Amino acid sequence: MGRAGDTQRLQGASMSDKPTVGVLGTGIMGAAMARNLCRAGLEVRAWNRTREKAEPLAADGARVTDTPAEAVEGADVVLTMLYDGNTVLDVMREAAPALRQGAAWAQSTTAGTELITDLAAFAREHGLLFYDAPVLGTKEPAEAGKLTVLAAGPEEGRAAVGPVFDAVGAKTLWTGEDGGAGSASRLKLVANSWVLAVTAATGETLALAKGLGVDPAHFFELIDGGPLDMGYLRAKSRVLLDGELTPPSFAVTTAEKDARLIVAAGRGSGVRLDVAEATAERLARAAAQGHAHEDMAAAYFASFDGED
């Protein structure tokens, strides 16, 4: 059957049945997304390079596989949630022999802008409908199925990816019909630039308070209810002040990777991003101090020469 026939079969099945989903990558975000797909009644096959991270999903109804190819074989939708774009390409190449022409590929890894054309080219070569579909949110909203999906991709396969996006997110924001144009990934970088800037500023503010002997409670009382107050500031401060850096909502190493993607995207567009560049360096220092796998609020420690 040709691609058009496969696409028609996919659309018809997805309109009346729930799609089968192959999930590649079950880290903090991928595992939560796979679990919500199972709860929505979708058939899920899950793969992770370290199988032990995927094993708990079997209790939720997912079939844990040994290889990416096993996870995607016959799948209506392939969902990738891996570390970066290069990892996505490597894993999809491993899965390639089992990919079905006409299947939809929801690429949710934050991969930046430089590799989008390579990802879209891979999709074309293998007859996949490519959806640039990063998500906004961290561990807690992921576990609750309350992510925001930023999506770009063709109308013809949206009946298949719709139930997937609905299962993992509270809202889907469509940014275009060409996933290869990267409009969703560009919006994700803009949003993450704000998230990382606030996180870095939160750490520096609390570090300065410590250095000056100021009780952080007085700072929060000062801004309470005013235009400088914000929920994210309080949430990240609470994680740090209460010593709840593990398990991370979003790890220092992953945040550093995103910060560098943001800097690279800005540079490629003629935009200098001093705050994002400094944030990447703060996160790198925190990682070198031993906080690599803690919540990104641990960037706070980069304000001190040693452990504090």
MIBAMAR-713999 format. One line per field, with one value per residue (C-alpha): residue in three letters; x, y, z. Coordinates in Angstrom, 1 decimal. Example, Ala and Ser with C-alpha at 12.3 -4.5 7.8 and 13.67 -1.06 7.14 Angstrom:
resn = Ala|Ser
xx = 12.3|13.7
yy = -4.5|-1.1
zz = 7.8|7.1
***
This chain:
resn = Met|Gly|Arg|Ala|Gly|Asp|Thr|Gln|Arg|Leu|Gln|Gly|Ala|Ser|Met|Ser|Asp|Lys|Pro|Thr|Val|Gly|Val|Leu|Gly|Thr|Gly|Ile|Met|Gly|Ala|Ala|Met|Ala|Arg|Asn|Leu|Cys|Arg|Ala|Gly|Leu|Glu|Val|Arg|Ala|Trp|Asn|Arg|Thr|Arg|Glu|Lys|Ala|Glu|Pro|Leu|Ala|Ala|Asp|Gly|Ala|Arg|Val|Thr|Asp|Thr|Pro|Ala|Glu|Ala|Val|Glu|Gly|Ala|Asp|Val|Val|Leu|Thr|Met|Leu|Tyr|Asp|Gly|Asn|Thr|Val|Leu|Asp|Val|Met|Arg|Glu|Ala|Ala|Pro|Ala|Leu|Arg|Gln|Gly|Ala|Ala|Trp|Ala|Gln|Ser|Thr|Thr|Ala|Gly|Thr|Glu|Leu|Ile|Thr|Asp|Leu|Ala|Ala|Phe|Ala|Arg|Glu|His|Gly|Leu|Leu|Phe|Tyr|Asp|Ala|Pro|Val|Leu|Gly|Thr|Lys|Glu|Pro|Ala|Glu|Ala|Gly|Lys|Leu|Thr|Val|Leu|Ala|Ala|Gly|Pro|Glu|Glu|Gly|Arg|Ala|Ala|Val|Gly|Pro|Val|Phe|Asp|Ala|Val|Gly|Ala|Lys|Thr|Leu|Trp|Thr|Gly|Glu|Asp|Gly|Gly|Ala|Gly|Ser|Ala|Ser|Arg|Leu|Lys|Leu|Val|Ala|Asn|Ser|Trp|Val|Leu|Ala|Val|Thr|Ala|Ala|Thr|Gly|Glu|Thr|Leu|Ala|Leu|Ala|Lys|Gly|Leu|Gly|Val|Asp|Pro|Ala|His|Phe|Phe|Glu|Leu|Ile|Asp|Gly|Gly|Pro|Leu|Asp|Met|Gly|Tyr|Leu|Arg|Ala|Lys|Ser|Arg|Val|Leu|Leu|Asp|Gly|Glu|Leu|Thr|Pro|Pro|Ser|Phe|Ala|Val|Thr|Thr|Ala|Glu|Lys|Asp|Ala|Arg|Leu|Ile|Val|Ala|Ala|Gly|Arg|Gly|Ser|Gly|Val|Arg|Leu|Asp|Val|Ala|Glu|Ala|Thr|Ala|Glu|Arg|Leu|Ala|Arg|Ala|Ala|Ala|Gln|Gly|His|Ala|His|Glu|Asp|Met|Ala|Ala|Ala|Tyr|Phe|Ala|Ser|Phe|Asp|Gly|Glu|Asp
xx = 0.0|1.3|1.8|-1.6|-3.3|-1.4|-2.4|-6.0|-5.8|-4.2|-6.8|-9.7|-8.4|-7.7|-11.1|-12.8|-10.1|-7.4|-4.0|-1.1|1.8|5.5|7.2|11.0|12.5|11.1|13.0|11.2|9.0|8.7|7.7|4.9|3.6|3.6|1.7|-0.9|-1.2|-1.9|-4.5|-6.2|-6.7|-4.1|-2.0|1.6|4.9|7.8|11.5|14.4|18.1|18.3|15.5|15.1|13.7|10.9|10.1|7.7|5.4|4.5|2.3|0.4|-0.2|2.6|4.6|8.3|10.5|14.2|14.8|13.4|12.3|10.1|8.5|7.5|6.6|3.1|2.6|0.2|2.1|5.8|6.5|10.1|11.1|14.9|17.8|18.5|18.1|21.2|20.0|16.6|18.2|20.3|17.4|15.1|17.8|17.7|13.9|13.9|13.5|10.2|8.7|5.5|5.0|2.1|2.7|2.7|5.9|5.4|8.8|8.6|12.3|13.6|15.9|16.4|16.3|19.5|18.4|14.8|15.6|17.4|14.6|12.0|14.2|14.4|10.6|10.2|12.7|10.7|7.2|6.3|4.0|6.3|4.9|7.2|5.6|7.7|5.8|5.8|5.9|7.9|7.5|4.4|2.2|3.6|2.5|-0.9|-1.4|-1.4|1.4|0.9|1.7|3.2|2.5|3.1|2.3|0.0|-3.8|-4.0|-2.6|-4.0|-6.8|-4.0|-1.9|-4.9|-5.6|-1.9|-1.7|-5.0|-3.7|-0.5|-1.6|-4.3|-4.0|-2.5|-1.3|-1.0|1.7|1.6|1.1|4.8|6.6|9.8|9.6|10.2|7.6|6.7|10.4|11.1|8.2|9.5|12.9|11.3|9.3|12.3|14.4|11.9|11.8|15.6|16.0|13.5|15.2|18.6|17.4|15.6|18.9|20.9|18.3|18.3|22.1|22.4|20.0|22.2|25.3|23.8|22.2|18.7|15.9|14.3|10.9|11.3|11.8|8.7|6.7|8.0|6.8|3.7|0.7|2.5|3.6|7.0|5.4|5.0|4.1|7.1|9.5|7.9|7.8|11.5|12.4|10.4|12.2|15.6|14.8|13.0|15.9|13.6|16.1|15.7|14.0|14.3|11.4|13.8|17.5|20.5|22.1|19.0|18.4|22.0|21.5|18.3|20.1|22.8|20.2|18.6|22.0|22.7|19.3|19.7|23.2|21.9|19.2|21.6|20.3|22.8|21.4|23.6|21.2|20.8|24.6|25.3|22.6|24.2|27.5|25.8|24.2|27.5|29.2|26.4|26.8|30.5|29.8|27.9|24.4|24.0|21.1|19.3|16.5|17.6|16.9|20.3|21.8|21.7|25.0|26.8|26.8|29.3|32.9|32.3|29.4|27.0
yy = 0.0|3.5|6.4|7.9|4.6|4.1|7.6|6.9|3.7|5.6|8.4|5.9|3.8|6.8|8.2|5.1|3.4|4.6|4.7|2.4|4.5|3.7|5.8|6.2|7.6|7.1|9.5|12.0|13.4|10.4|8.0|10.4|10.8|7.1|6.5|9.0|7.4|4.1|5.7|7.1|3.5|3.7|0.7|1.7|0.1|1.8|1.7|3.3|2.8|1.8|-0.7|-0.4|3.1|1.8|-1.4|0.3|1.2|-2.4|-2.1|0.7|-1.5|-0.6|-3.3|-2.6|-3.5|-4.3|-2.2|0.9|-1.2|-3.4|-0.3|1.3|-1.8|-1.3|1.8|4.5|7.2|7.3|9.7|10.6|12.2|11.9|14.0|16.0|16.1|14.0|11.3|11.4|10.8|7.9|6.2|6.7|5.2|2.1|2.0|2.7|-1.0|-1.3|2.1|2.0|4.4|6.8|6.6|9.9|11.0|13.3|14.7|16.1|16.3|19.9|19.7|23.4|24.8|23.5|19.9|20.4|20.1|16.8|15.4|16.4|14.9|11.6|11.6|12.2|9.5|7.0|8.1|9.5|12.4|14.7|16.7|19.2|18.8|19.9|20.3|23.0|21.9|19.8|16.7|17.6|18.7|15.8|13.3|15.0|15.0|18.8|19.7|22.3|20.7|23.1|21.4|22.0|19.4|18.4|18.3|14.8|13.0|15.1|12.5|10.1|12.5|14.2|11.5|11.4|15.1|15.1|12.3|14.1|17.7|20.1|22.1|21.9|25.1|24.6|26.8|25.7|22.8|22.3|20.5|20.9|24.7|24.4|26.9|24.9|24.4|28.1|28.9|26.3|28.0|31.4|30.0|28.2|31.3|32.9|29.8|29.6|33.3|33.3|30.2|31.7|35.0|33.1|31.4|34.7|36.5|33.8|33.6|37.4|37.2|34.6|36.6|39.7|38.0|38.7|36.4|35.2|35.3|39.1|39.3|37.3|39.4|42.5|41.4|39.5|40.1|42.8|42.9|41.4|38.3|35.2|31.6|30.2|32.3|30.9|27.3|27.2|29.0|26.4|23.5|25.0|26.3|23.0|20.9|19.1|19.1|15.4|13.9|16.8|18.4|19.4|18.5|20.9|19.1|19.2|22.8|23.6|21.8|23.9|27.1|26.4|25.6|29.0|30.8|29.0|29.8|33.4|33.6|32.0|34.7|37.6|38.0|38.2|36.6|37.5|36.2|32.8|32.5|33.4|31.0|28.1|28.9|29.0|25.6|24.2|25.3|23.8|20.5|20.6|21.1|17.8|19.0|17.8|15.5|17.7|20.2|23.2|25.3|24.0|26.7|28.6|26.9|28.4|31.7|30.2|29.0|25.7|23.6|25.8
zz = 0.0|-0.8|1.5|0.7|1.4|4.7|5.7|5.0|7.0|9.8|9.8|9.6|12.4|14.6|14.1|15.4|17.5|19.8|18.2|19.2|20.5|20.5|23.2|22.8|26.0|29.5|31.6|34.0|31.2|28.9|31.7|32.9|29.4|28.7|31.9|31.0|27.5|29.3|31.6|28.5|27.2|24.4|23.6|24.6|23.8|25.8|25.3|27.2|26.7|30.4|30.5|34.3|33.9|31.6|33.6|36.1|33.2|32.8|35.9|34.1|31.1|28.8|27.0|27.7|24.8|24.4|21.3|19.6|16.6|18.8|20.3|17.0|15.0|13.7|15.8|14.6|16.5|17.5|20.4|21.1|24.4|24.6|25.8|22.6|18.9|18.1|20.5|18.7|15.3|16.7|18.2|15.2|13.0|15.3|14.9|11.2|10.0|11.9|11.1|9.2|6.3|7.1|10.8|12.7|14.5|17.5|18.3|21.8|22.7|23.1|20.2|19.4|15.9|14.2|13.9|12.9|9.2|9.8|11.8|9.2|6.4|8.3|8.5|4.8|3.9|6.0|5.0|8.4|9.1|11.1|14.1|15.8|19.3|22.3|25.6|28.2|31.8|34.1|36.2|38.2|35.3|33.2|35.8|36.0|32.2|32.3|30.0|27.2|23.8|21.3|17.9|14.2|11.6|8.8|9.1|7.6|10.6|13.5|14.1|15.2|17.3|18.8|21.4|22.3|22.9|24.8|27.1|28.0|28.0|29.1|26.0|22.5|20.8|17.1|15.5|11.9|9.4|8.6|11.4|9.5|9.8|13.5|14.6|17.7|18.7|18.3|20.6|23.1|23.2|23.8|26.7|28.1|28.0|30.4|32.6|32.9|33.4|36.3|37.8|37.6|39.1|41.9|42.8|42.7|44.8|47.6|47.4|47.9|50.8|52.4|51.8|53.3|56.2|55.0|56.0|52.7|54.5|54.7|50.9|50.2|52.7|50.8|47.4|48.6|46.2|44.2|40.6|41.5|43.1|41.0|41.6|39.8|42.0|45.1|43.7|42.9|46.2|48.1|46.4|47.4|50.9|51.8|50.4|47.9|45.0|44.4|42.6|40.1|38.4|35.7|36.1|36.1|33.2|31.0|31.8|30.8|27.5|26.9|27.8|25.2|22.6|23.3|23.0|19.7|18.3|19.2|17.7|14.5|14.3|15.1|18.7|21.6|24.8|27.7|30.4|28.7|28.2|31.8|33.0|31.0|32.8|36.2|35.5|34.4|37.6|39.7|37.8|38.4|42.2|42.2|41.5|37.9|38.6|41.1|40.3|38.3|41.3|42.4|40.1|43.4|44.5|41.6|43.5|46.0|45.5|47.4|48.7|50.8
***
